[in-house]
Amino acid sequence: MDKEHLLEKLNWFYSLELNQVDLYKSQSKAFLDDYTGRVFQRLAIIEQGHVDNIGAKIRELGAEPTRLGDVLAPMLGHLAGKIIAATKLEEVLKINTMIEFKAMKDYRDLIKNLKTSNYGSKDLIRLLQDNYIDENLHTEWFKTKLSEIQTAAFALDPFLL
C-alpha cells in the first residue's frame, strides 16, 4: 500500500466517522428522554474521538483531511439520523448495527493491509485496532438492546399469557 492509497482509506474513515457523529447526535435527540438517548450521546463522543485521531494521522502523513468529508458527512449523518430516528427503536438499532459492521469490515481490511505495508506503523495499526474495538462494542450494545426489546415484546405477548 502506498501513501496515496493509505490517505484515501484514512479519508474514507474520516468521512465515515464524521457521518456517525452526526447520526448518533440526531438519534440522541430523538430518544432524549430514554437511556438509549444517553447512549447515543456517548457514542457520538466516542466517534468524534475517532474523527480527531484519524484527522491527526492524516496530518502526520503531510495531508489534510478531506474537505468533502467535513461538509458532506455531517449533513448526511444529520439527515440519516433524523430519518432513522423517526422509525421505531428496533429499526434504528438494526440500521446502526449494519453501519457499524461496515466500519468494522473496513477497519479489519485496512489493518490487515497495513501489517505488510511500509506505512503500517505500530501506532497507526494500534489506533485503527482501538477504533475497531469501539465499533465492535457499539455493535454489541445495539444487538443486546435489540434483544432486550424483542424479549420484552415476546414476554408481553397476550397470546402467551
C-alpha positions in Angstrom: 0.0 0.0 0.0 1.4 3.4 -1.0 1.0 6.7 0.8 -1.8 7.9 -1.5 -3.9 4.8 -1.1 -3.4 5.0 2.7 -4.6 8.6 2.7 -7.6 7.6 0.6 -8.5 4.9 3.1 -7.9 7.2 6.1 -10.1 9.9 4.5 -12.8 7.3 3.9 -12.8 6.6 7.7 -12.6 10.3 8.5 -15.8 10.8 6.5 -17.5 7.7 7.9 -16.7 8.7 11.5 -17.9 12.3 10.9 -21.2 10.8 9.5 -21.6 8.6 12.6 -21.0 11.5 14.9 -24.0 13.4 13.4 -26.0 10.2 13.1 -25.7 9.5 16.8 -26.3 13.1 17.8 -29.5 13.2 15.8 -30.6 9.8 17.3 -29.8 11.0 20.8 -32.2 13.9 20.3 -34.9 11.6 19.0 -34.6 9.4 22.1 -33.7 12.2 24.5 -35.9 11.0 27.4 -34.6 7.5 27.3 -31.4 5.7 28.5 -30.9 4.9 24.8 -30.6 8.7 24.0 -27.8 9.0 26.5 -26.1 6.0 25.0 -26.3 7.7 21.5 -24.8 10.9 23.1 -21.8 8.8 24.4 -21.4 7.1 21.0 -21.2 10.5 19.3 -18.5 11.5 21.7 -16.5 8.3 21.0 -17.0 8.7 17.2 -15.7 12.3 17.5 -12.6 10.8 19.1 -12.2 8.7 16.0 -12.6 11.7 13.8 -9.9 13.5 15.7 -7.4 10.7 15.8 -7.8 9.8 12.1 -7.5 13.5 11.2 -4.3 13.7 13.2 -2.9 10.7 11.4 -3.8 12.2 8.0 -1.9 15.4 9.1 1.1 13.4 10.3 1.3 12.0 6.8 1.5 15.5 5.4 -2.1 15.9 4.1 -5.3 17.5 5.3 -8.5 15.6 6.0 -10.9 15.7 3.1 -13.0 18.9 2.9 -15.7 16.9 1.3 -15.9 14.8 4.5 -16.1 18.0 6.6 -19.1 19.3 4.6 -20.9 16.3 3.3 -20.6 13.7 6.0 -22.2 15.8 8.8 -25.1 16.7 6.5 -25.6 13.1 5.5 -25.3 11.9 9.1 -27.7 14.5 10.4 -30.3 13.7 7.6 -29.9 10.0 8.1 -30.2 10.4 11.8 -33.4 12.3 11.5 -34.9 9.8 9.1 -33.8 6.8 11.0 -34.8 8.3 14.4 -38.4 8.7 13.0 -38.7 4.9 13.0 -39.0 2.5 15.9 -36.0 2.0 18.1 -35.7 -1.6 16.9 -35.2 -0.5 13.3 -32.7 2.2 14.4 -30.7 -0.5 16.2 -30.7 -2.7 13.2 -29.6 0.1 10.8 -26.9 1.2 13.3 -25.6 -2.4 13.5 -25.3 -2.6 9.7 -23.3 0.7 9.6 -21.0 -0.5 12.4 -20.5 -3.9 10.6 -19.4 -1.9 7.5 -17.0 0.1 9.6 -15.6 -3.0 11.3 -15.1 -4.8 8.0 -13.2 -1.8 6.5 -11.1 -1.3 9.6 -10.2 -5.0 9.6 -9.2 -4.9 5.9 -7.1 -1.8 6.4 -5.3 -3.2 9.4 -4.6 -6.4 7.5 -3.1 -4.5 4.6 -1.1 -2.2 6.8 0.7 -5.1 8.5 2.5 -5.7 5.3 2.9 -2.1 4.2 5.7 0.5 4.6 3.1 2.8 6.1 1.9 0.2 8.7 3.4 1.8 11.8 2.6 0.2 15.1 1.0 3.4 16.2 -1.3 3.6 13.2 -2.3 -0.1 13.5 -3.0 0.3 17.2 -5.1 3.3 16.6 -7.2 1.5 14.0 -7.5 -1.6 16.2 -8.7 0.7 19.1 -11.3 2.2 16.7 -12.3 -1.3 15.6 -12.8 -2.3 19.2 -15.0 0.7 19.8 -17.1 -0.1 16.8 -17.4 -3.7 18.0 -18.6 -2.6 21.4 -21.2 -0.3 19.8 -22.4 -3.2 17.7 -22.7 -5.5 20.7 -24.7 -2.8 22.7 -27.1 -2.4 19.7 -27.6 -6.2 19.5 -28.1 -6.5 23.2 -30.6 -3.7 23.4 -32.4 -5.1 20.4 -32.6 -8.5 22.1 -34.0 -6.9 25.3 -36.7 -5.1 23.3 -37.6 -8.3 21.4 -37.6 -10.4 24.6 -39.8 -7.9 26.3 -42.2 -7.8 23.4 -42.3 -11.6 23.4 -42.8 -11.8 27.1 -45.8 -9.4 26.9 -47.5 -11.2 24.0 -51.1 -11.7 25.2 -51.4 -14.9 23.2 -48.8 -16.4 25.5 -50.4 -15.4 28.8 
